[in-house]
């Protein structure tokens, strides 16, 4: 389903969500923003010819980005 280049979208989504956080988006909406950006990336980049597959891939990308960020944040906070 994914290749290496598609998985590189996950850090990009994390960076864009961090940018939205810096602009002042409420922390409650950051997972939703991650999901929306993931769906957009899935539709535009991963599967531009197949809407259903693009949405599914985007959900996977958005949730992966959200989980990677959250897991890393909690690991760093617990290590201090």
C-alpha positions as CSV (number, residue, x, y, z in Angstrom):
1,X,0.0,0.0,0.0
2,X,2.7,2.5,1.0
3,X,6.2,2.9,-0.1
4,X,9.0,4.7,1.6
5,X,8.2,8.1,0.0
6,X,4.6,7.9,1.2
7,X,5.8,7.2,4.8
8,X,7.9,10.4,4.5
9,X,4.6,12.4,4.6
10,X,4.2,11.6,8.3
11,X,7.0,13.9,9.5
12,X,5.7,16.5,7.1
13,X,2.2,16.3,8.6
14,X,3.8,16.6,12.1
15,X,5.6,19.7,11.0
16,X,2.5,21.3,9.6
17,X,0.6,20.6,12.7
18,X,3.4,22.2,14.8
19,X,3.1,25.2,12.5
20,X,-0.6,25.4,13.2
21,X,0.1,25.1,16.9
22,X,2.6,28.0,16.7
23,X,0.0,30.1,14.9
24,X,-2.3,29.6,17.8
25,X,-4.6,26.7,17.0
26,X,-6.1,25.2,20.2
27,X,-4.4,22.0,21.3
28,X,-7.8,20.2,21.2
29,X,-8.0,20.6,17.5
30,X,-4.4,19.4,16.6
31,X,-5.4,15.8,16.2
32,X,-8.3,16.8,13.9
33,X,-5.8,19.0,11.9
34,X,-3.5,16.1,11.6
35,X,-6.3,13.9,10.3
36,X,-7.4,16.5,7.8
37,X,-3.9,17.1,6.5
38,X,-3.4,13.3,6.3
39,X,-6.6,12.9,4.2
40,X,-5.5,15.8,2.0
41,X,-2.1,14.2,1.5
42,X,-3.7,10.8,0.8
43,X,-6.0,12.2,-1.8
44,X,-3.6,14.5,-3.5
45,X,-0.3,12.6,-3.3
46,X,-0.7,8.9,-2.5
47,X,-3.8,7.9,-4.5
48,X,-4.8,10.9,-6.7
49,X,-6.8,8.6,-9.1
50,X,-8.8,6.7,-6.4
51,X,-10.8,8.8,-3.9
52,X,-11.6,5.9,-1.5
53,X,-8.1,4.6,-1.3
54,X,-6.8,8.2,-0.9
55,X,-9.1,8.9,2.0
56,X,-8.1,5.6,3.7
57,X,-4.4,6.2,3.1
58,X,-4.9,9.8,4.4
59,X,-6.6,8.5,7.6
60,X,-3.7,6.2,8.2
61,X,-1.1,9.0,7.6
62,X,-3.0,11.5,9.8
63,X,-3.5,9.0,12.7
64,X,0.1,7.8,12.4
65,X,1.4,11.4,12.6
66,X,-0.8,12.1,15.6
67,X,0.3,9.0,17.4
68,X,4.0,9.4,16.6
69,X,3.9,13.0,17.9
70,X,1.9,12.0,21.0
71,X,4.1,9.0,21.8
72,X,7.3,10.9,21.4
73,X,6.0,13.7,23.6
74,X,5.0,11.4,26.4
75,X,8.3,9.5,26.2
76,X,10.3,12.7,26.5
77,X,8.1,14.0,29.4
78,X,8.4,10.7,31.3
79,X,12.2,10.6,30.8
80,X,12.7,13.9,32.6
